[in-house]
Amino acid sequence: MPETTVLVTGASGFLGKNLGAFLRLKANVQVIGYDIGSPPEVLEEGLGEADVIFHLAGVNRPQKVEEFAEVNTDFTAMLCEKLQTLDRRPAIIFSSSIQADQDNPYGVSKRKAEERLLVFAQQTGARVVIFRLKNVFGKWCRPNYNSVVATFCHNIAHDLPISISDPAKALELVYVDDVCQAMLQAAGIEQQASNGPGGSTAGGYAEVVPVFTTTLGRLAESIRSFRAFRQSLQVPAFDDLFLKNLYATYLSYLEPADFAYGLKVKTDNRGGLAEFLKSQSLGQVFVSHTKPGVTRGNHYHHTKTEKFFVVQGRAVIRFRHILGGEVIEHYVSGREYKVVDIPPGYTHSIENVSDEELVTFFWADEVFDPERPDTFFEEVVKEAGS
């Protein structure tokens, strides 16, 4: 497959770093990254060789208002002029902003950059795709700068205060991975999936989907709940794509020393047991260490279902229908990957039949509720005469 040469301006920025992470996975793509501080020869090389230019460089919080025009508009115009001088017409994918339809200095500078690119496309026949991006969130975004998501995630992860001007203020957000994939599709580097992020293989304007809508108040509440998960053991509703992406973003702001955390272990003469994860939609997971010769369980459920998975040691899992019948035995071992389902209406137990600690993962389809435990004691193996 022929190699594609790509120039990324703004390669060290939030979007540039994420796009670069996607591009580095493409075996047939050579990337030239340019940013503030790069030698001029890097830009010259990119303009002279690139098949595709991802023009991501720009400023939105400059020290001087004049920098809006200098960086966003004039730099774009310079790129176009140099390409025309070199008689080159690479595809250009441009990261603009929804503020381009506003008359503030930032919006005007982005709109004029768009206009210059469209003139370049008209004059040369080059394909130009413009993304007017909404608020982009995801890993590696600079906190306390211009992203409320980055600021909330960083501050809450570091137990710092956050400021909410108006909890009801609506936000429209797009996820950085979706932006990157849409841009790669627009460049023809990646095929567009039927249900994937929006892009455009033709010129003009393109959009990123999905767009997530929330409020400042809900955003802060969600991120605060993530910090509390280590105590509650709850995880987000991962069928909500926004929460899934937001949770991943939050974790990216943890300090490396904070990656690990301990679990509360309940111990008795049988061994130890710790709850691991809880989900209102998916139930809960817990793990136990059981001493040799010890039996756990001897109870049944009317509706609750469970799965047992032994990862160390050997065990026998016994069942008996509560309305009568023979005892059923399933032998399991940490040497095999075998899951045993626990149907309702069967009293069941698990016995460690090895000479080492038995380590077992348990999954239950609901979070344990002491008010409605749906757990009833009954020996699996009844004593004679009982």
N, C-alpha and C positions, 0 to 999 in steps of 0.2 A: 504494500500500500504506500503511495507517495506520501512524503512528509509534509505537514502543514507548519509553516512558521507563523508564530503569533507574537504580536507586540501587545503588552499590557501596560498602559500608563496608569499611574497611581497604584503600582504593584504592591506597595507596602501598606496600603490602607486597608480598612475593614473589608470592603468588597474585593479588593485586589488580592488579599491573602486567601480569602475563601475561594475565589475563582482559580487562583494558582494551585490550590490543593486539589481541585477537580482536574485541572489541566495536567498535573504531574502524573495522573493515572493513565493518560493517553499516550500509548507507546509511539504513535506516529506524529506527535506534536512537539515541535521545538518552541520553547517559550523564551522571549526576550522581555525582561521586566525592567521598567523605567519608573523612577520616582524622584522626588526632590533629593538632591545629593548625588544622583547617578551622573557619571561622566557624560558629556554631550555626545561622545561617540556611540554610546549605547542607544540613544534615540536615533541617531543617524543610521546605525545598523538596522534598527527595527523598521524605520521608514523605508529603507532601501530593500529589505528582504521580506517583510511580513505579507502573508496572504490575508491575514485577518488582524485588525486592530481593535482591541477592547479598550476604548477610551474611557477610563474610569477616574482620571485625575481631576481634581477640583477642590474648591474650598467652600465651606458654608459657615465657618466661624473665624474669619480672618481678623488680624489685629487692626487693619485699616480697611475702610470700605472700598477703597480703590482696588484692592486685591481681588474682589469679585470679578471685575472686568478683566484684570490682568491675567488671572489664572483660568477662569472659566471660559471667557470669551476669546481673549487675545491668543492664549495658548492653543485653543482649538483652531483659530484662524491660521496660526503659524503652521500647524500640522497640515492643514489643507493646502496651503501655499507650497510647502516643501514637497508634498506628494505630487502636486501638479508640475513643479519644476523637474522632478524626477520622472515625470510621465508614468506615475504608478497609480493604480486604482484598486487597492485592497478593499475588502469589505470592512466597514467600520460599525462596531456595536457601541453605542454611546449611552452612558448612564446619566440621564437627566433627572429631573425632579418634578413632582406634581406642582411645585411652586413656580414652574416656568410659565404658568398662565396668570401669575400675579405680578404686580408692579413694584415689589420691593427689590432692593439691589441684587439680592441673590437670584430671585426669580427672573429678573431682566437679563442678568448675565447668562443664565442657563438657556433662556429663550433665544438670545442672540447666537449662542453657540449652536443650538439646533438649526437655526436659520442658515448659518454658515455651512454646516454639514450638508444640508439639503441642496444648497447651491452647488457645492462640490459634487454631489451625486448627479445633479442635473447637467453639469458641465462635462463630467468625465464618464458618466455611465456607471460609476461605482455604486455598489449596494450599501446603503446606510440604513441601519435599524436603530431607532431611538426608543429607549425605555424611560418613561416618566415615572420614576419609582416613588412609591409611597414610603412610609416609614419602614425601613428594613431592620430586622432584628436577627440575632444569631450570635454564635461564638466569635470572639476576638474583636468585638466592637468596643470602642473606647468609652469608658464610663465618665459621667460628669462632664460631658461635652455637648453632644446634640442628640443623644438617644435616650429616651426615658426608660426604655427596657433595659439597656445596658446599665444605666445608673441605678435603677431599682434592684437589678440582679446583683450588682457589685456591692451596693451598700447593705442590702439585706443579708447577703452571704457573709459579710464582714461585720455584721451586727452594728451597722451605722444607721443613723436616722435618714429618712427620706421625706421629701416635701411634696404634698399634693395640693395644687392650687384649686382644682375643681374636680372632685371625685366623679362627677357625672360627665366630664368632658369625654367625647367619643374619639377613638383612635382607629385608624385603618392601618393595618400592618401587613407586610409580606416577609416571608422567611428567606434568609440568605441563601439556603440551598436551592429553593425554588427560583430565586433570581439567577443564580449561577447556571442552573440547568436551562432556564429559558434563554439565557444569553448564548450558551453553547449550541442550543438548537437553532437560534437565529443565525449563528455563524456557520451552520452546517457541519459542525464538529460532532454533534450528537443528534441521533434521530429523535424526533418528537413522539412520545407515547400518546396514545389516544386519550389517556386520562392524566397526562403529566402537566407540568407547568406550561403556561402560555409562552409562545415565542413567535417568530415570524421568519420564514426563509425568504420572503420578499422584502423590499425596502419599505421605509416609512416608519410608522409608530407601532409599537408592540406593547403588550401588557403581560404582567406576571400574575398568575393565579396559583393557588387561591389567595383571596384577600380576606384577612381576619379582622373582625370588628369587635372592639371591646371598649371599656372605659378606663380612665385612670384608676378609679377605685377598685374595679374588678381585677385589673392588672396587678396592683399592689397586693390585694388579698390573695391572689393565686400564688404570687412569688413568696409571700409570707408563709403560706401553707406548705410550700416546698421545704422551707427551713425547718418547719415543725415535723416533717415526715420522719425524721430520725427518732423522734420520741413516740409519735403515734404509729409509726411503721406503715402508714397509709401511702399509697402511690397514686398518681393522678389517674383520671379516667383516660387511658391511652387511646380509646376510640375517638376522643376529641383531639383532632390533629393539632389545633392551636396549643392546647395544654401539653401535648407530647413535645412539640417543638420548643415551647417556652421552658419546659422542665430541662430539656437538653441544654438550652441556653443558660439557665441558672447554674447548672452543674459546672459549666465551663468557667464560671467566675470563682469557684472554690480555690483556695490556696492548696497546693499539693499536700501540705501537712494535714489538711482537713479532709482528704479523700476518704480516710478510714474512720469508722465509728463502731463502738461496741454495742452488743445486745444485752438485754436483761435476761439472765439465766436463772431459771427456777430449779433448785436442786433438792433431792431427797435421797432415800436409801436405794432408789432404783437407778439414779444417774442424774442427768441434767436435761433441761428442755428450754428452748428459746424460740419465741416468735420472731419471724424474719420479715415477712411482707404481708400487708393487708390491703384489700381492695373491695369496695362496696359492690363492684360488678363482677369481680373474679374470685372473691373469697380470700383465703389467707394461706400462707406457707409457714411452717415451723420445722425445726430440726431437733432431734433428740440424741443423746448419748445414753445407752442402756448397758448396765453391767452384765457380765456373763450370768446366765441362769435366771435372769429377771424377766418377768412378763409385764407388759403394759396393755392397757385397754380393758377388755371384759365389759364392753358396753355396746349399745346399739343406738341407731337413729331412725326416726320415722321418715324424714325427708332428706336430711343432710347426707351428702355423699363425700367420699374422701378418696385419695390415692396415696399409697405407701410406696416409697422407693428407698431401698437399702443401698448405701454407698460404701459401707465398711462392715465386715463381719458376716455372720450367717444367722438366719432367723427362720422361724416357722410362723406363718400367719394362719390363724385358725378362725373358722366361721361355723356358726350354727344358726339355722332359721329359728326365730323366736317362737314360732308356732310348732316347732318340733322337727326332728330329722337328725341325720348323722352329722358328726363333726367333719368339716372339710378342711384339708391342710394344703397350704402352698408353701414350698420351701424356696427361699430367696437368698441371694448372696451378693456382697459387694463386688464380686468378680464378674457379675453379669448385669446388664442394664435391663432390669425387669421391673415393671410397674404393676402393682396389684390394686384393682378397683375394690372399693368397699361399698356394696349396695345397701340401701336402707332395708330395715327389717331383719338384718343378720347381726347377731352379737358377734364381736370379733376381738381378737387379741394378737399381739406380736411378742414372741419369746426369743430371747437371745440364746441360741444353741451353740455359740462359738466360745472360744476361750479368750476372746478379746472384746473390747467395747464395741457395741453395735451402734452404728451411726445411720439414722434414718431421716429422710425428708418426708414430710407429710403435707398434703394439700387438702384443704376443705373448701367446699363450694360457697361458704359464707363465713363472714367474720364472726367469731364466737361472741354470743350475746348472753351474759349470765342471767338475764331476765327470761330468755327463751333459749336455753342451751340445746334442746333437742338431743340430749345425751342421757341415756338411761342404763344404769348398772345391771348387768346380768352375766354370770359366769358362762364362758363358752363350754368348758368341760365341767359338767356337773359332777359333784361327788356322788358316790353310790348311795341310792336310797333317797336322793333329793329330787 
